[in-house]
Amino acid sequence: MDDNSVYDVWNYNKENSYNLQKQISKVMEIVNDNFTDIITSSFKKGYEKGEMYGRSDESLIVKARICSKLFSNTNLTNDEIYSIVGFAEEKWKGYISEFRKKFEEGKRAD
């Protein structure tokens, strides 16, 4: 192999790797967007079904349980959790902060 062949192979591998990285980042963008939509819609559908059969104070308990699962299993912020379970009701910003405070107190007590 002469020097030009080595350079051609190296250059081809470099460009191929760069193109692969670009394609992977495009796929990850699509997956992240769809993943957020799937989670949000599933919580909304589940909540709406529960709302048909439950009382309003029970819906608060259900949302509190959902929030506590998100607190313990994810690194989502209060605002991100609000976008999932808040349903554009401003009172939920306060509720979620209160749930987080209670969750953190319970974690410290263990």
C-alpha positions in Angstrom: 0.0 0.0 0.0 1.4 3.4 -0.9 0.9 6.6 1.1 -2.1 7.8 -1.0 -4.0 4.5 -0.4 -3.4 4.8 3.3 -4.6 8.4 3.3 -7.7 7.5 1.2 -8.7 4.7 3.6 -8.2 6.9 6.6 -10.2 9.7 5.0 -13.0 7.4 4.0 -13.2 6.0 7.6 -13.2 9.4 9.1 -16.0 10.7 6.8 -18.0 7.4 7.3 -17.8 7.8 11.0 -18.8 11.5 10.8 -21.9 10.6 8.7 -22.9 7.8 11.0 -22.7 10.2 14.0 -24.9 12.7 12.1 -27.5 10.0 11.3 -27.5 8.7 14.9 -28.1 12.2 16.3 -31.0 12.7 13.9 -32.6 9.4 15.0 -32.1 10.3 18.7 -33.9 13.6 18.1 -36.9 11.8 16.6 -36.9 9.2 19.4 -36.7 11.8 22.1 -39.6 13.9 20.7 -41.8 10.8 20.2 -40.9 9.4 23.6 -42.0 12.6 25.3 -45.3 12.6 23.3 -45.9 9.0 24.2 -45.4 9.5 27.9 -47.5 12.7 28.0 -50.4 11.2 26.0 -50.4 8.0 28.1 -50.6 9.9 31.4 -53.4 12.1 30.0 -55.3 9.1 28.8 -54.9 7.2 32.0 -55.8 10.2 34.1 -58.9 10.9 32.0 -60.1 7.3 32.3 -59.5 7.4 36.1 -61.3 10.7 36.3 -64.5 9.1 34.8 -64.6 6.5 37.5 -63.1 8.4 40.5 -63.9 11.3 42.7 -61.9 14.5 42.5 -60.0 13.9 45.8 -59.0 10.4 44.4 -57.5 12.1 41.3 -55.2 14.1 43.6 -54.0 10.9 45.2 -53.5 9.3 41.7 -51.5 12.3 40.5 -49.4 12.3 43.7 -48.5 8.7 43.2 -47.5 9.4 39.6 -45.4 12.3 40.7 -43.7 10.2 43.4 -42.9 7.5 40.8 -41.4 10.2 38.6 -39.4 11.6 41.5 -37.9 8.3 42.5 -37.3 6.8 39.0 -36.3 9.8 36.9 -34.3 13.1 37.2 -37.1 15.2 35.9 -37.5 18.7 37.2 -40.8 20.0 38.7 -41.5 21.9 35.5 -41.0 18.7 33.4 -43.3 16.8 35.7 -45.8 19.6 35.5 -45.8 19.3 31.7 -46.6 15.6 32.0 -49.3 15.6 34.8 -50.3 19.3 35.2 -52.7 19.5 32.3 -52.2 23.2 32.1 -53.7 23.8 35.6 -51.6 26.4 37.4 -52.5 24.9 40.8 -50.5 21.8 39.9 -47.2 23.8 40.0 -47.8 24.3 43.7 -49.0 20.7 44.2 -45.9 19.2 42.5 -43.6 21.4 44.6 -45.4 20.2 47.7 -45.2 16.6 46.6 -41.5 17.0 46.0 -41.0 18.5 49.4 -42.9 15.6 51.0 -41.0 13.1 48.9 -37.7 14.5 50.0 -38.7 14.5 53.7 -39.8 10.9 53.4 -36.5 10.0 51.7 -34.5 11.7 54.5 -36.5 9.9 57.2 -35.6 6.5 55.8 
